[in-house]
Amino acid sequence: MDKRTFLKIGSTGIASMALGNTLPAFGAVSDSLAGQRAAIYPRRIKKGDTVGIITPSSPLVDDKGYAIAEANFAALGLRVKWGQHVGKKYGYLAGTDEERIADIHRMFSDPEVKAIVCLRGGSGAARLLSRLDYGLIARNPKIFMGYSDITAFHQAIYTQTGLITFHGAVANSVWTSMVNNQFTQLFFEGKPPVYATDKKEFRPISSGSAEGRLLGGNLTVLAGIAGSRYFPDFENSLLFLEDIGEEPYRIDRMFSQLALTGALSKIKGLIFGKCSDCQAKNPRNSLTLDQVLNDYVKPLGIPAYQGARIGHIDEQFILPIGARVRMDAGQGTLQVLENILR
């Protein structure tokens, strides 16, 4: 993901968009957590259903991803419906803003489409946030999944509608048996797994357990929307983070930004996944990633651990953003506490 391009684009000029009374009663429940909307839950899917595939950020690097996506869903017994503008290119974007927005809106409004999975991440999601029809999305709650740059959509959809979305593999990822099993268990059976971190990769930062709404995603993208109306209220939440291609000094800067927004002081727990290719180019003049995490997280006095299967990896968890969860930092586990699909 070209996140530096994303940061140059930024989230400036975000306009106000009032939803008024457009949120539906479907799936809504009261939420005692301050500053958060009542949750809206998507419906389960079944074999034979249609999954819509869109490219709301960047286009594919090559055409191999189309066949990979088709094979991923065929293996699960699902049909594929491609967004009208998939394959378009506008510089580093998968089409113009208008084209990418149109595909998002069409997939949410199309009754044939039961779930929406992004073909890839990349860059450019933040450009669309102020122009999405959140009333349309809230009236048509569906499974929406992706990661990396798609983090911006997850936060925006949750903050503006309360819809639970899913941080997980994109359609052109190589879906392992673990990903397929979680997809089946979650979206066909409606049974969230216990997300257990591999003991070989697990590193506790601070012990303890905590409960709260699960929020987060890619650290760079999250920092890029800080200060906007799409940046969540992290009060009583559990924050998960991942990144790729960022040296420790950049991770330090982004954690500093989250701290200065007040977000870190509000969270009840933190889970750090993978930071792929995040080693310092000059280790002798750098902090390590572990040191950066310790410096920011340990003083918070909250449960925290590192090494979860979250990030730019093939075998990654499918996490429900906005769901009520419990984490155990001593065991490296995360468990969903509510029925998140209807």
Protein Blocks (a to p, Z undefined) as FASTA:
>chain_A
ZZklmmmnomghiacddekjmbcfehpacdfbghiacddddddddehiacddddfkbccf
blklmmmmmmmmmmnopacdddfkgoiaehjbgcjfklmmmmmmmmmmmmklmbdcdfbg
cehjlmmmmmccfklmmmmccddddehjlmmmmmmmmmmnopacdddddfkbccdfklmm
mmmmmmmnopacdddddfklgccfbgcddddddeddjfklmmmmgoiaklccfehiacdd
ddehiafklmmmmmmmmmmnommmmpgbdcddddehiacfblmlcccfklmmmmmmmmno
pacdehiacdjdfbdcdddehiacdddfknopacdfbdfbZZ
